[in-house]
Amino acid sequence: MTTASLAERTDRVAEAPFETEGADEAAIRASLGRGDARGAIARCARAYGAALGRFCAALVGNPGEADEAVQETLLAAFDGAAQFRGDAPVRGWLFGIARRMCARRLEVRTRQARRRVLLVGAGEAGRPVDEALDEARRGHAVRAALDELRPTEREALLLRYEAELSYREVAEATGIDEAAARQRVSRALARIRAKVEEKGSTR
């Protein structure tokens, strides 16, 4: 996802209403209420699989790993179906699990990258290890604006606009209240737009 496509997406859906209790949500809740975890997770996969894939890809930056993270998310949801709180949106619960799965993968990747960088002496004499890791992690220049966000702000932004969660669902997925979720997204948007404008002015 480029910064341009993000800007277009945010302009289009910034204040669009989100239907969090639609047919899919109701059907999944009904399955969970009956103790039918298999049926509930199958419905989750159909209803939210594509959005989960986009969210995981945006976080881990690798389509193959994103697919694996989605599968891990659905398996974890199946295993934890009995712990689902009926007062929480299903979508927020599911994306909260996906967030943890992606964070685990990124932690493993960072440890592996750190070991590789240390083995080669950070590539350049005197170059800080963290700088080399940051450069490797970005991968593509178009991701710079997103990558420079604070992790909590980037996560909230991706949940809101890439996964298309409501602010309530963003709050549920990240363990904060709705007002804090709105603030994180607002700050992230301001930083993204400032960065894009800065790049445009230097061309």
C-alpha positions as CSV (number, residue, x, y, z in Angstrom):
1,M,0.0,0.0,0.0
2,T,1.4,3.4,-1.0
3,T,1.1,6.6,0.9
4,A,-1.0,7.9,-2.0
5,S,-3.5,5.0,-1.8
6,L,-3.7,5.5,1.9
7,A,-4.5,9.2,1.5
8,E,-7.2,8.3,-1.0
9,R,-8.6,5.7,1.3
10,T,-8.7,7.9,4.4
11,D,-10.4,10.7,2.4
12,R,-13.0,8.3,1.2
13,V,-13.9,6.6,4.4
14,A,-12.8,9.0,7.1
15,E,-16.3,9.4,8.6
16,A,-18.1,6.6,6.9
17,P,-20.5,4.6,9.1
18,F,-19.5,1.1,9.9
19,E,-22.1,-1.7,10.3
20,T,-20.7,-3.7,13.2
21,E,-23.8,-5.8,13.9
22,G,-24.8,-6.9,10.4
23,A,-25.7,-10.4,9.3
24,D,-22.2,-11.8,9.5
25,E,-21.7,-10.5,13.0
26,A,-25.1,-11.8,14.2
27,A,-24.5,-15.2,12.6
28,I,-21.0,-15.5,14.2
29,R,-22.4,-14.5,17.6
30,A,-25.1,-17.1,17.3
31,S,-22.6,-19.8,16.5
32,L,-20.4,-18.8,19.4
33,G,-23.4,-18.8,21.7
34,R,-24.3,-22.3,20.7
35,G,-20.8,-23.5,21.3
36,D,-20.3,-24.1,17.6
37,A,-16.7,-22.8,17.4
38,R,-16.0,-24.5,14.0
39,G,-19.0,-22.9,12.4
40,A,-18.2,-19.5,13.9
41,I,-14.6,-19.5,12.7
42,A,-15.6,-20.7,9.3
43,R,-18.0,-17.7,9.1
44,C,-15.2,-15.4,10.4
45,A,-12.9,-16.6,7.6
46,R,-15.6,-15.9,4.9
47,A,-16.6,-12.5,6.4
48,Y,-13.3,-11.1,7.4
49,G,-10.6,-13.2,5.7
50,A,-9.8,-10.6,3.0
51,A,-9.6,-7.8,5.5
52,L,-7.4,-9.8,7.9
53,G,-5.1,-10.6,4.9
54,R,-4.8,-6.9,4.1
55,F,-4.1,-6.0,7.7
56,C,-1.5,-8.7,8.3
57,A,0.2,-7.9,5.0
58,A,0.4,-4.2,6.0
59,L,2.0,-5.1,9.3
60,V,4.4,-7.9,8.3
61,G,5.1,-6.6,4.7
62,N,5.2,-10.1,3.2
63,P,2.2,-11.8,1.5
64,G,3.3,-15.3,2.4
65,E,3.8,-14.5,6.1
66,A,0.5,-12.5,6.0
67,D,-1.3,-15.6,4.8
68,E,0.3,-17.7,7.6
69,A,-0.6,-15.0,10.2
70,V,-4.3,-15.1,9.1
71,Q,-4.3,-18.9,9.5
72,E,-2.7,-18.6,12.9
73,T,-5.3,-16.0,13.8
74,L,-8.2,-18.2,12.8
75,L,-6.7,-21.2,14.7
76,A,-6.2,-19.0,17.8
77,A,-9.8,-17.7,17.5
78,F,-11.0,-21.3,17.3
79,D,-9.0,-22.3,20.4
80,G,-10.2,-19.2,22.3
81,A,-13.8,-19.2,21.1
82,A,-15.0,-20.1,24.6
83,Q,-13.4,-16.9,26.0
84,F,-15.1,-14.6,23.6
85,R,-16.9,-11.8,25.4
86,G,-20.4,-11.3,24.1
87,D,-20.2,-7.5,24.7
88,A,-17.3,-7.0,22.3
89,P,-17.5,-6.7,18.5
90,V,-16.5,-10.0,16.8
91,R,-14.4,-8.1,14.3
92,G,-12.5,-6.2,17.0
93,W,-11.8,-9.5,18.9
94,L,-10.6,-11.1,15.7
95,F,-8.3,-8.3,14.7
96,G,-6.9,-8.1,18.2
97,I,-5.8,-11.7,17.8
98,A,-4.3,-10.9,14.3
99,R,-2.4,-8.0,15.9
100,R,-0.8,-10.4,18.4
101,M,0.1,-12.9,15.7
102,C,1.8,-10.3,13.6
103,A,3.6,-8.8,16.5
104,R,5.0,-12.3,17.4
105,R,6.3,-12.7,13.8
106,L,7.9,-9.3,13.7
107,E,9.6,-10.0,17.0
108,V,11.1,-13.2,15.6
109,R,12.1,-11.4,12.4
110,T,13.8,-8.6,14.3
111,R,15.8,-11.0,16.4
112,Q,16.9,-12.9,13.3
113,A,17.8,-9.6,11.5
114,R,19.8,-8.4,14.5
115,R,21.8,-11.6,14.5
116,R,22.5,-11.3,10.8
117,V,23.5,-7.7,11.1
118,L,25.8,-8.5,14.0
119,L,27.4,-11.3,12.1
120,V,28.3,-9.0,9.2
121,G,29.4,-6.1,11.3
122,A,26.3,-4.0,10.4
123,G,27.4,-3.9,6.8
124,E,29.4,-0.7,7.1
125,A,32.1,0.3,9.6
126,G,30.7,2.3,12.4
127,R,27.1,2.1,11.2
128,P,24.6,1.7,14.1
129,V,22.9,-1.7,14.2
130,D,19.5,-0.2,14.8
131,E,19.9,2.0,11.7
132,A,20.7,-1.0,9.5
133,L,17.7,-2.9,10.9
134,D,15.4,0.0,10.3
135,E,16.5,0.3,6.7
136,A,16.1,-3.4,6.1
137,R,12.7,-3.4,7.7
138,R,11.4,-0.6,5.5
139,G,12.3,-2.4,2.3
140,H,10.5,0.1,0.0
141,A,10.7,3.8,0.0
142,V,6.9,4.1,-0.4
143,R,6.5,2.6,3.1
144,A,8.7,5.3,4.8
145,A,5.8,7.5,5.9
146,L,4.0,4.6,7.5
147,D,7.2,3.1,9.0
148,E,8.1,6.4,10.7
149,L,4.9,6.5,12.6
150,R,4.9,5.4,16.2
151,P,4.0,1.7,16.3
152,T,0.8,2.4,18.3
153,E,-0.3,5.0,15.8
154,R,0.5,2.9,12.7
155,E,-1.4,0.0,14.1
156,A,-4.5,2.1,14.9
157,L,-4.3,3.7,11.4
158,L,-4.1,0.3,9.7
159,L,-6.9,-1.1,11.7
160,R,-9.1,1.8,10.9
161,Y,-8.4,2.2,7.2
162,E,-6.8,-1.0,5.9
163,A,-9.0,-3.4,8.0
164,E,-11.9,-0.9,8.0
165,L,-12.7,-1.3,11.6
166,S,-14.9,1.2,13.5
167,Y,-13.2,3.3,16.2
168,R,-15.0,1.1,18.8
169,E,-13.5,-2.0,17.2
170,V,-10.0,-0.3,16.9
171,A,-10.3,0.4,20.7
172,E,-11.3,-3.2,21.4
173,A,-8.5,-4.7,19.2
174,T,-5.8,-2.5,20.9
175,G,-7.1,-2.5,24.5
176,I,-7.7,1.2,24.8
177,D,-10.9,3.4,25.0
178,E,-12.6,4.8,21.9
179,A,-11.4,8.4,22.5
180,A,-7.8,7.2,22.7
181,A,-8.3,5.3,19.5
182,R,-9.6,8.4,17.7
183,Q,-6.6,10.4,18.9
184,R,-4.1,7.8,17.7
185,V,-5.7,7.7,14.3
186,S,-5.9,11.5,14.1
187,R,-2.2,11.9,15.0
188,A,-1.2,9.2,12.5
189,L,-3.1,10.9,9.7
190,A,-1.5,14.3,10.5
191,R,2.0,12.7,10.5
192,I,1.3,10.8,7.2
193,R,0.0,13.9,5.4
194,A,2.8,16.1,6.6
195,K,5.3,13.5,5.4
196,V,3.7,13.2,2.0
197,E,3.5,17.0,1.6
198,E,7.2,17.2,2.6
199,K,8.2,14.7,0.0
200,G,6.1,16.4,-2.6
201,S,7.7,19.8,-1.9
202,T,11.3,18.4,-2.4
203,R,10.7,16.9,-5.8
